Amino acid sequence: MASSNIVTLGKDNFTQEVLESTAPILVDFWAEWCGPCKMIAPVLDQLADEYAGKARVGKVNIDHEQDLAVQFGVRAIPTLLFFKGGAVAEQIVGAKSKKELKASFDRLTA
């Protein structure tokens, strides 16, 4: 079950939810058919809950939002972009462990 702390992102709300966000936000570029994307989804749900109030998690379905994927140079999925202050602060490509993702969240929220 997806966390209620994860926001679905698209061209209509990306600027407001990500670029203008005062809190750091992890944006997961994913697709329904992507196996590794499905593998990390539960981890992202957990992290969204654990970091609620300190950082946010958003998801962009690249099949529905191809322009956003192109805009941010997404060439493989999952691609995780950590935004802080409206700019990309860190990028991770591929499925990573909860420990690795937690380390990135900790750097962003420090």
N, C-alpha and C positions, 0 to 999 in steps of 0.2 A: 504494500500500500504506500502510495506516495505521501511524502510529508506535506502538511499544510503550510510549512515554511518555505516551500519551493514555489517560485513564481514562474509562470509560463511567459516567455518573452517572444515578441515579434516586432515587426517594423513599427507598429503603432505605439508600443510602449517602451521600446528599447532605450531611447534617449532619456526618458523620465526615470525609468527603473534602474538603469545602469550608469549612463554617462553623467546624470545629474545626482546620483545617489551620494549621500553623505557617508554611508557605511560601505566598507569593502564588499564586493560581490563577486562570487565565482559564477561564471557563465559556462554551462555545459552545452557544447554543440554536439548533437546526437541525432540518431535516426532509429526508427522502429526496427529496421532489419539488421541493425548493428549488434552483433554478439557481445563485444567488449563493452558497449554502451549499456547493455542490459546488466552486465556483470557489476558495473560500478554504481548503478542506480541506487541500490539499497545503501551503499556507503554514503552517497551524497545525501540521501534522506536522513541518515543518522547525523551527518555533519551539519545539515541545515537545522536540525533540532538542537544539537549540542551548542552551536554558535549563535542561536537565535538571540537577537539584541546586540550582537557584536559584529556579525557579518551575515551576508545573505547568500542564497543560492538561487540561480535562475537557469532555465533550460530553453535552448533554441533548437527546434526540430528543423534540421537543414533541408528536409524534403519540402517543408512549407515555407521556409524563410531563406531561400537560396541567396538572396541579395545580401543578407547579413553575413552569411558564411563567406561570400566573396569579399565583402568589405573588410573582414578581419583576417583574410588569408587562410581560411580553414581548408586544408587539403586532405586531411585524414581525420577520422573520428574514432573515438571521442577526442575532441580538443577541448581543454579546459582553460579558459582565460580568466585570470584574476584581475579585476579592475579595482583601482583605488584612486580616488580623486578624479574619476572620469577617464583614466588612462589605463592601458594594460600594464600591470605591474609584474605579472608572471604568466608563463604559458606552459602547459603540460599536454603532451600528445600521447594518447594511448591509455589503457587501463592501468591504474596505479593502486597501491595498497592504501588502506585507510591511514596507516602510519605516515606514508609519504604525503597524502593529501592534508592530513592534520598538520604536518610540519609547515606546509604552505599557508594554511589558515592562520597558524600561530605567527608566522612572519608578517602577514598582512594586518593582523589585529594587534600587534605589539605596539 
